[in-house]
Amino acid sequence: MNLLLTTLAEMPVPRDLPLPLPLPATLLKVLLVLFFLVHILFVNLTVGASLLVTIFEFMGRKPGRERYDDLALAFAKTVTVNKSLAVVMGIGPLLCINLVYTLQWYGANALTGHAWLLIIPLVTTAFLLTYLHKYQWESWRHGRRKILHLATGAAATLLFLCIPFIFLANANLMLFPGEWEKVIGFFSALQVGNVLPRYLHFLLASVALSSLFGAWWFWREDAPVPGFTREQLRRTFYGVAAAATACQFLAGPLLLLTLPGIGITGRLYAIIIPSAALGLLTLLLLLKKWHGPDSELGREHGLIWILFSVVVLGMGSGRHAYREAALATQTAAIAERSAAYEKALADFNESHHEQAIPTESPEQLFATCGACHAPDHRLVGPPLQEIARIYANNPAGIVAWAKAPGKKRPDYPQMPPFAHLGDDKLRLIADYLLATAPK
């Protein structure tokens, strides 16, 4: 940790952008956490459901297990909706992180380079494959086309796995500016922090959350799947959710133990430990439902969702607490650098404010006009003698024309506007022209 702080202190520290935030920084950070949790909910549902759809469809290829193919189709219909919501709900956290952590976020994006730029084509391709997979299900259900259909779904799932991995790598990299000098492209960025344990934690959460969603979605009276009872479907999804949640109790400690010490604080533990305790209670409820009688499957689903939501809120808050602690040293250095810059700028302005800025004379201002207008013969534009005759005793007319000139003569080029000079300077030019033009 001391080595990291020393490296950070020796790095070139940028100064902050001298622009006001649209909202207080504290409020933006609260909104960042809340918006991110809403966004990640639909990301989890997209990624987890895509994985389960691929598994169910593969299981449905075997004779006698066609009902799993029908289950995969029914679940795939939710993916196209949730992936759109994931994109829309991602705007809020992206705007907030751009405002609050501008230098760190854009620094990480620049370092990951091509991988970050690939996100848009990857998202576009994943969307197209998802729609192709859903709408060609019936026509590609049998024979060799089924292999093509499976491959299409697997390709979409692979892309849905890659996209959050790139985002996660960037979000991880922004926390450790002291390591940026070691990063050359995306793959070297994966060596900073603990990207892989974070990603494992994300994947397990996606499967658990998608399974809870499936347990609710297929419990509805209007969502039957041929070959399954409602109780069988709920029990199946509760079992998958329980398995993924149990694995979190291995992935969670692995994630915590591999976090660089720069962001570990007592506040982080105060958030994570109660959240883990509630996670354990959630797991026990899931196991109870999984192994319990069918009569109990319709109860306490809302309580499971509430507990899961509180756990997710705690994990999101812990993530933010770690981010604040990890960036505290660089944030303070940036603030110090920004204050020094503002002071130096103020000192410079104060030392030079008494130096008079020479006022341009009418002759100097008129030099611009002389480039195109000669006194008594045509140059680029008409001669001054002719202009003075047209606008005799009407300097305001010259000002109006110079601000927004039209095109009156087909054999002359159109005059460019000079509104940028302002009315006062244009009036000086007009008066000078009328006073000095040949009679």
For each residue, the residues with C-beta under 8 A, 3 or more apart:
1: 4 5 260 261 262
2: 5 6
3: 6 7
4: 1 7 8 176 178 179 260 262
5: 1 2 8 9 178 262 329
6: 2 3 9 10
7: 3 4 10 11 178 179 181
8: 4 5 11 177 178 329 330 333
9: 5 6 329 333
10: 6 7
11: 7 8 177 178 180 181
12:
13: 330 333 334 336 337
14: 103 334 337
15: 334 337 338 341
16: 102 103 334 335 337 338
17: 102 103
18: 338 342
19:
20:
21: 24 25 28 99 100
22: 99
23: 27 28 31
24: 21 27 28
25: 21 28 29 100
26: 29 30
27: 23 24 30 31
28: 21 23 24 25 31 32 96 99 100
29: 25 26 32 33 96 100 320 324
30: 26 27 33 34
31: 23 27 28 34 35 92 96
32: 28 29 35 36 93 96 97 100 320
33: 29 30 36 37 316 317 320
34: 30 31 37 38
35: 31 32 38 39 89 92 93 96
36: 32 33 39 40 92 93 316
37: 33 34 40 41 312 313 316
38: 34 35 41 42 89 92
39: 35 36 42 43 86 89 90 92 93
40: 36 37 43 44 316
41: 37 38 44 45 89 209 312
42: 38 39 45 46 82 83 85 86 89
43: 39 40 46 47 86 90 164 206
44: 40 41 47 48 202 205 206 209 210
45: 41 42 48 49 78 79 82 86 206 209 210 213
46: 42 43 49 50 79 82 83 86 160
47: 43 44 50 51 160 161 164 202 203 206 210
48: 44 45 51 52 206 207 208 209 210 211
49: 45 46 52 53 75 76 78 79 82 210 213 214
50: 46 47 53 54 79 130 153 156 157 160
51: 47 48 54 55 157 161 206 207 210
52: 48 49 55 56 72 75 207 210 211 214 240
53: 49 50 56 57 72 75 76 79 153 157
54: 50 51 57 58 72 150 153 154 157
55: 51 52 58 59
56: 52 53 59 60 68 69 71 72 75
57: 53 54 60 61 68 69 72 73 149 150 153
58: 54 55 61 150
59: 55 56 62 65 68
60: 56 57 65 66 67 68 69 70 71 72
61: 57 58 65 69 146 150
62: 59 65
63: 66
64:
65: 59 60 61 62 68 69
66: 60 63 69 70 227
67: 60 70 71 225 226 227 228
68: 56 57 59 60 65 71 72
69: 56 57 60 61 65 66 72 73 141
70: 60 66 67 73 74 225 226 227
71: 56 60 67 68 74 75 225 228 233
72: 52 53 54 56 57 60 68 69 75 76
73: 57 69 70 76 77 134 137
74: 70 71 77 218 223 225
75: 49 52 53 56 71 72 78 79 214 217
76: 49 53 72 73 79 80 130 133 134 137 153
77: 73 74 80 81 134
78: 45 49 75 81 82 213 217
79: 45 46 49 50 53 75 76 82 83 130 134
80: 76 77 83 84 130 131 134
81: 77 78 84 85
82: 42 45 46 49 78 79 85 86
83: 42 46 79 80 86 87 126 127 130 160
84: 80 81 87 88
85: 42 81 82 88 89
86: 39 42 43 45 46 82 83 89 90
87: 83 84 90 123
88: 84 85 91
89: 35 38 39 41 42 85 86 92
90: 39 43 86 87 93 94
91: 88 94 95
92: 31 35 36 38 39 89 95 96
93: 32 35 36 39 90 96 97
94: 90 91 97 98
95: 91 92 98 99
96: 28 29 31 32 35 92 93 99 100
97: 32 93 94 100 101 105
98: 94 95 101 102 105 106
99: 21 22 28 95 96 102
100: 21 25 28 29 32 96 97
101: 97 98 104 105 174 323 327
102: 16 17 98 99 105 106
103: 14 16 17 106 107 334
104: 101 107 108 174 175 177 327 330
105: 97 98 101 102 108 109 170 174
106: 98 102 103 109 110
107: 103 104 110 111 174 177 180
108: 104 105 111 112 170 171 173 174 189
109: 105 106 112 116 170
110: 106 107 113
111: 107 108 173 180 183 185 189
112: 108 109 115 116 166 169 170 173 183 185 186 189
113: 110 116 117 185 186
114: 117 118 185 186
115: 112 118 119 166 169 185 186
116: 109 112 113 119 166 170 186
117: 113 114 120
118: 114 115 121 122 166
119: 115 116 122 123 163 166 167
120: 117 123 124
121: 118 124 125
122: 118 119 125 126 159 162 163 166
123: 87 119 120 126 127 159 163
124: 120 121 127 128
125: 121 122 128 129 159
126: 83 122 123 129 130 156 159 160 163
127: 83 123 124 130 131
128: 124 125 131 132
129: 125 126 132 133 152 153 155 156 159
130: 50 76 79 80 83 126 127 133 134 156
131: 80 127 128 134 135
132: 128 129 135 136 152
133: 76 129 130 136 137 149 152 153 156
134: 73 76 77 79 80 130 131 137
135: 131 132
136: 132 133 139 140 149 152
137: 73 76 133 134 140 141 149
138: 141
139: 136 145
140: 136 137 145 146 148 149
141: 69 137 138 145 146 149
142: 145 146
143: 146
144: 147 148
145: 139 140 141 142 148 149
146: 61 140 141 142 143 149 150
147: 144 150 151
148: 140 144 145 151 152
149: 57 133 136 137 140 141 145 146 152 153
150: 54 57 58 61 146 147 153 154
151: 147 148 154 155
152: 129 132 133 136 148 149 155 156
153: 50 53 54 57 76 129 133 149 150 156 157
154: 54 150 151 157 158
155: 129 151 152 158 159
156: 50 126 129 130 133 152 153 159 160
157: 50 51 53 54 153 154 160 161
158: 154 155 161 162
159: 122 123 125 126 129 155 156 162 163
160: 46 47 50 83 126 156 157 163 164
161: 47 51 157 158 164 165 203
162: 122 158 159 165 166
163: 119 122 123 126 159 160 166 167
164: 43 47 160 161 167 168 199 202
165: 161 162 168 169 199
166: 112 115 116 118 119 122 162 163 169 170 186
167: 119 163 164 170 171
168: 164 165 171 172 195 198 199 202
169: 112 115 165 166 172 173 186 189 190 195
170: 105 108 109 112 116 166 167 173 174 189
171: 108 167 168 174 175
172: 168 169 175 176 189 192 193 194 195 198
173: 108 111 112 169 170 176 179 180 183 189 192 193
174: 101 104 105 107 108 170 171 177 327
175: 104 171 172 193 263 322 323 326 327
176: 4 172 173 179 180 192 193 260 262 326
177: 8 11 104 107 174 180 327 330
178: 4 5 7 8 11 262 330
179: 4 7 173 176 182 183 192 193
180: 11 107 111 173 176 177 183
181: 7 11
182: 179 188 191 192
183: 111 112 173 179 180 188 189 192
184: 188
185: 111 112 113 114 115 188 189
186: 112 113 114 115 116 166 169 189 190
187: 190
188: 182 183 184 185 191 192
189: 108 111 112 169 170 172 173 183 185 186 192 195
190: 169 186 187 195 196
191: 182 188
192: 172 173 176 179 182 183 188 189 195
193: 172 173 175 176 179 198 259 260
194: 172 197 198 255 258 259 260
195: 168 169 172 189 190 192 198 199
196: 190 199 200
197: 194 200 201 251 254 255 258
198: 168 172 193 194 195 201 202 255
199: 164 165 168 195 196 202 203
200: 196 197 203 204 251 254 255
201: 197 198 204 205 248 251 252 255
202: 44 47 164 168 198 199 205 206
203: 47 161 199 200 206 207
204: 200 201 207 208 244 245 247 248 251
205: 44 201 202 208 209 244 248 312
206: 43 44 45 47 48 51 202 203 209 210
207: 48 51 52 203 204 210 211 240 241 244
208: 48 204 205 211 212 240 241 244 245 248 308
209: 41 44 45 48 205 206 212 213 308
210: 44 45 47 48 49 51 52 206 207 213 214
211: 48 52 207 208 214 215 237 238 240 241 244
212: 208 209 215 216 237 241 304 305 308
213: 45 49 78 209 210 216 217
214: 49 52 75 210 211 217 218 233 237 240
215: 211 212 218 219 233 234 237 238 241 301
216: 212 213 219 220 301 305
217: 75 78 213 214 220 223
218: 74 214 215 223 225 228 230 233 234 237
219: 215 216 223 230 233 234 298 301
220: 216 217 223
221:
222:
223: 74 217 218 219 220
224: 228 230
225: 67 70 71 74 218 228 233
226: 67 70
227: 66 67 70
228: 67 71 218 224 225 232 233
229: 232 233
230: 218 219 224 233 234
231: 234 235 294 297
232: 228 229 235 236
233: 71 214 215 218 219 225 228 229 230 236 237
234: 215 218 219 230 231 237 238 289 297
235: 231 232 238 239 289 290 294 297
236: 232 233 239 240
237: 211 212 214 215 218 233 234 240 241
238: 211 215 234 235 241 242 286 289 290 297
239: 235 236 242 243 290
240: 52 207 208 211 214 236 237 243 244
241: 207 208 211 212 215 237 238 244 245 286
242: 238 239 245 246 283 286 287 290
243: 239 240 246 247
244: 204 205 207 208 211 240 241 247 248
245: 204 208 241 242 248 249 279 282 283 286
246: 242 243 249 250 283
247: 204 243 244 250 251
248: 201 204 205 208 244 245 251 252 279
249: 245 246 252 253 276 279 280 283
250: 246 247 253 254
251: 197 200 201 204 247 248 254 255
252: 201 248 249 255 256 276 279
253: 249 250 256 257
254: 197 200 250 251 257 258
255: 194 197 198 200 201 251 252 258 259
256: 252 253 259 272
257: 253 254
258: 194 197 254 255
259: 193 194 255 256 263 264 322
260: 1 4 176 193 194 263 264 326
261: 1 264
262: 1 4 5 176 178 325 326 329
263: 175 259 260 268 322 323 325 326
264: 259 260 261 268 322 325
265: 268 269 321 322 325
266: 269 270
267: 270 271 321 325
268: 263 264 265 271 272 318 321 322 325
269: 265 266 272 273
270: 266 267 273 274
271: 267 268 274 275 314 317 318 321
272: 256 268 269 275 276 314 315 318
273: 269 270 276 277
274: 270 271 277 278 314
275: 271 272 278 279 310 311 314 315 318
276: 249 252 272 273 279 280
277: 273 274 280 281
278: 274 275 281 282 307 310 311 314
279: 245 248 249 252 275 276 282 283 311
280: 249 276 277 283 284
281: 277 278 284 285 307
282: 245 278 279 285 286 304 307 308 311
283: 242 245 246 249 279 280 286 287
284: 280 281 287 288
285: 281 282 288 289 300 303 304 307
286: 238 241 242 245 282 283 289 290 304
287: 242 283 284 290 291
288: 284 285 291 292 296
289: 234 235 238 285 286 292 296 297 300 304
290: 235 238 239 242 286 287
291: 287 288
292: 288 289 296 297
293: 296 297
294: 231 235 297
295: 298
296: 288 289 292 293 299 300
297: 231 234 235 238 289 292 293 294
298: 219 295 301
299: 296
300: 285 289 296 303 304
301: 215 216 219 298 304 305
302: 305 306
303: 285 300 306 307
304: 212 282 285 286 289 300 301 307 308
305: 212 216 301 302 308 309
306: 302 303 309 310
307: 278 281 282 285 303 304 310 311
308: 208 209 212 282 304 305 311 312
309: 305 306 312 313
310: 275 278 306 307 313 314
311: 275 278 279 282 307 308 314 315
312: 37 41 205 308 309 315 316
313: 37 309 310 316 317
314: 271 272 274 275 278 310 311 317 318
315: 272 275 311 312 318 319
316: 33 36 37 40 312 313 319 320
317: 33 271 313 314 320 321
318: 268 271 272 275 314 315 321 322
319: 315 316 322 323
320: 29 32 33 316 317 323 324
321: 265 267 268 271 317 318 324 325
322: 175 259 263 264 265 268 318 319 325 326
323: 101 175 263 319 320 326 327
324: 29 320 321 327 328
325: 262 263 264 265 267 268 321 322 328
326: 175 176 260 262 263 322 323
327: 101 104 174 175 177 323 324 330 331
328: 324 325 331 332
329: 5 8 9 262 332 333
330: 8 13 104 177 178 327 333 334
331: 327 328 334 335
332: 328 329 335 336
333: 8 9 13 329 330 336 337
334: 13 14 15 16 103 330 331 337 338
335: 16 331 332 338 339
336: 13 332 333 339 340
337: 13 14 15 16 333 334 340 341
338: 15 16 18 334 335 341 342
339: 335 336 342 343
340: 336 337 343 344
341: 15 337 338 344 345
342: 18 338 339 345 346
343: 339 340 346 347
344: 340 341 347 348
345: 341 342 348 349
346: 342 343 349 350
347: 343 344 350 351
348: 344 345 351 352
349: 345 346 352 353
350: 346 347 353
351: 347 348
352: 348 349 355
353: 349 350
354:
355: 352
356:
357:
358:
359:
360: 364 365 425
361: 364 365
362: 365 366 428 429 431 432
363: 366 367 432
364: 360 361 367
365: 360 361 362 368 421 425 428 429 432
366: 362 363 369 370 429 432 433
367: 363 364 370 371
368: 365 371 418 429
369: 366 372 373 384 429 433
370: 366 367 373 374
371: 367 368 380
372: 369 379 380 381 415
373: 369 370 379 380 381 382 383 384 387
374: 370 377 378 379 383 384
375: 383 384 385 437 438
376: 383 384 385 438
377: 374 383
378: 374 381 382 383
379: 372 373 374 383
380: 371 372 373 412 413
381: 372 373 378 412 413 415
382: 373 378 386 387 409 412
383: 373 374 375 376 377 378 379 386 387
384: 369 373 374 375 376 387 388 433 436 437 438
385: 375 376 388 389 437 438 439
386: 382 383 389 390
387: 373 382 383 384 390 391 398 433 437
388: 384 385 391 392 433 434 437 438 439
389: 385 386 392
390: 386 387
391: 387 388 394 395 397 398 430 434
392: 388 389 434
393: 434
394: 391 397 398
395: 391 398 399 427 430 431 434
396: 399 400 427 430
397: 391 394 400 401
398: 387 391 394 395 401 402 426 429 430 433 434
399: 395 396 402 403 423 426 427 430
400: 396 397 403 404
401: 397 398 404 405 406 415
402: 398 399 405 415 417 418 419 421 426 429 430
403: 399 400 417 418 419 423 426
404: 400 401 417 419
405: 401 402 414 415 416 417
406: 401 414
407: 410 412 414
408: 412
409: 382 412
410: 407
411:
412: 380 381 382 407 408 409
413: 380 381
414: 405 406 407
415: 372 381 401 402 405
416: 405
417: 402 403 404 405 420
418: 368 402 403 421 426
419: 402 403 404 422
420: 417
421: 365 402 418 425 426 429
422: 419 425 426
423: 399 403 426 427
424: 427 428
425: 360 365 421 422 428 429
426: 398 399 402 403 418 421 422 423 429 430
427: 395 396 399 423 424 430 431
428: 362 365 424 425 431 432
429: 362 365 366 368 369 398 402 421 425 426 432 433
430: 391 395 396 398 399 402 426 427 433 434
431: 362 395 427 428 434 435
432: 362 363 365 366 428 429 435 436
433: 366 369 384 387 388 398 429 430 436 437
434: 388 391 392 393 395 398 430 431 437
435: 431 432
436: 384 432 433
437: 375 384 385 387 388 433 434
438: 375 376 384 385 388
439: 385 388
